[in-house]
């Protein structure tokens, strides 16, 4: 038995990253709510990163003030500062109008469920990877090399 499934969402830009006088990242205002986000980074190379969080505002603060053991946060914080200081841009968008359709009526996904957020994040990564317009930072470099850097 097979079942057709359709996931629908769109990206809503909420602003861009900047650097304050103290050299800290400044994120656009995000809600203290669960969600899925996208960073579009335009520097020497076009990059994209997707993430999900139970509290978007708190998650962005973790990028601004990463702990020593938070490798992804440290890596992205350094990348963001490097790109912005070189004159690049970093836009932030949130997934909106999220629904899932099957043979049953369409339902809105409850983003309080981590599985729902991960479904959207994973779909966005696969779509971005297959689109090929930007390097997807979520993917391991060895994975990209195995695919021929497509």
N, C-alpha and C positions, 0 to 999 in steps of 0.2 A: 504494500500500500504506500502510495506517495502522497505528499501534501505540498501544495504550493504555498510559499511564504514570501511576503513582501515587506521589506523594512523601508520606512520613509523618514527622512530628516533633511534639514538644510542648515547651512552655517550662517549664523548671524554675527557679523563683526561687532565687537564691543570697544575696540580701540587699539592702541599700539603701546609697546613698551618704550620706556625712556629711562634715562639715568639721572638721578637727583644730584645735588651739589656734593653730597657725601660719597658719591660713587655707587650708590645702591640702586638696584632696579626698581622702577616704578611701574606697576601693572595697572591696567584700566580697572575701573570698579566692576567687581563681580559679585553675584549674590552669594550669601551664605546658604547655599542649597546644593544638592547633588547635581552633577552634570558631566558633560563630555566637552573637552576643549581642544582647540587646534592653534598651534603657533605656526605662522607662515613667516619664514625668515628669508629676507632678500639681502644678500651680501655678494661676495664673489661667486657664490653658488646658491641656487634656490633650494631651500630646505623646508621640510615640514615635520612637525612633531604632534602627536595626538596623545591625549591623556584623559583619565576619568578620575573623579573625586566625589566623595560623600559631601564635602564642603568646599566649593570652588575658591572662596575667599581665603580660607585657611591653606589650601593647596598652593595658591599663588604666593602666599607669605613664606612657604617652605622653599620656594625657588629663590625668593629674595634673601632669605637667611638660612641657607642650607647647613645642616649639621655635618660634622667631619666624616661620618659614615654613610651619608646619603649620596652615593656616587652619581646617580642620575641627576639629582638636584645640583650638585657641584659642577658636573659636566655642562649642563644646560645654562646655569648661571654664568659660567665663564664664557661660553659660546655667545650668549646674548650680549654680555658686556663688550666682548671683542667685536662683534658685528656692529653694534650701535656706535662704539667709539670710532669705527672705520667709516661711519656714515651710512651704514645699512639700516634696514627697517625690520621690525618684527611686529606683525599684526596678530591680534588675539580674536578668536571667534568661538562661539558656543553653539552646540547642536540645538536646534529648535524644531518644533512641530514633529515630534517623534511618535510614529505609530507603527504598528505591526499588523499586517493583514494575513489571514489564512482563509480557509473555507468558511470560517466563522466571521462575524462582523469585525470590522477594524477596531482595535483598542489602542489607547495611548499607553506607552510604556511607562512604568513607574520607576523613575530614576533613583529612588531610594534603594532599589535592588541592584547590588553590584553586578549581577549577571546581565541585567538590562544595559547598564553603562558599558560593560565590557563588550557586549554584542555590537553596540554602536561604534566603540573605539576600534574594535577588530575589523568591522566592515569598512570604516574610514581608512584604516591602514591598507587593507587589500585594494580598495579603490584607488588610493593615491599611488600605490606601488604599480598597479596595472596601467595607470594613466601616464606614468613616466615623466611628467613635467618637472617634478621636484624629487630630490633625494629624501627618503623617509628615514628620519633619525631613529625611529623606534626599532628599525631592523638592524640586526647584527651585521657588521661589515663582511664577515665570512659568508653569511647568507647571501648578501648582495653579490659577492665575487662568484659564488657557486652558480648564480643565475646569469652570470655574464655581465654584471653591472647594468642591467636593463633598467 
